[in-house]
Amino acid sequence: MTRELAGKRALVAGSSSGIGESIARLLARDGAAVVVHGRDGASAAAVVETIIDDGGEAAFVIGDLADAGATEDVARQAVAAYGGIDILVNSAGASPTFGPWLETPPELWEERFRTTTMYAVRLIHALVPPMVERGWGRVVNIGSGVNMKPSAYGPEYSAAKAALHTIAVGLSQALTDSGVTANTVSSGVVLTANTDQVMRAQAERLGFEEEGAALERRVAREMWPIPIGRMGRPEDIAEAVCYLASDRAAFITGANLRVDGGSAGWVN
């Protein structure tokens, strides 16, 4: 452990699996006391156990962030766990649906903004003012490549993710000379269980016969072009978050850090 974040307390929204889990684990590796959040107690508890087994410090809170009252309760529980929160990572949100633009009903847009965007606003309102009072804090929103390059499919996802970045930019201006920064990490194609399933289904339709690393390389070359030649890993996103949470990034705010292998598009 580097212990670079020793003494800091972090809440990672949506960290019981996937990218959020990796963020929680790496923040703990760097010394932060981490509050893991999820909707399933068993999954969140398993992440906490892994962190503790690795020598870190963690607790968990449960709540549906699509609900305003539950979100406020998550914030209260997170503060109670360690007496405050210094680092807020907004990584919760549903996976994209890839529906055609004109066939995506307004109701789905509203749902997407509830699950991907509005909870972040509520957590910021609850947790950032005490950071300002203490003179130090970090807000990191997890965006997507579609922030910059939305397509004709899944427009509600693109808009909700793009909103997370504009939230961070505006917040960074509101936090002038406070010691608190606000940034976005926008990921490209990250190999999670969900992405692996989508990749294999599309590869089969295209007639790809490769397996394992060979399939990933072909996908990165022909299906989802990624100049680096592979998909990202959750740890790639987590390392960027840990950097922005550290004092090494004290002069960075309002930024959108792309971690996408050069693809500048598609989604996590």
Beta strands, then each sheet from edge to edge (+ up, - down):
strand 1: 9-13
strand 2: 33-38
strand 3: 57-62
strand 4: 87-90
strand 5: 137-144
strand 6: 180-187
strand 7: 256-259
sheet 1: 3+ 2+ 1+ 4+ 5+ 6+ 7+
end
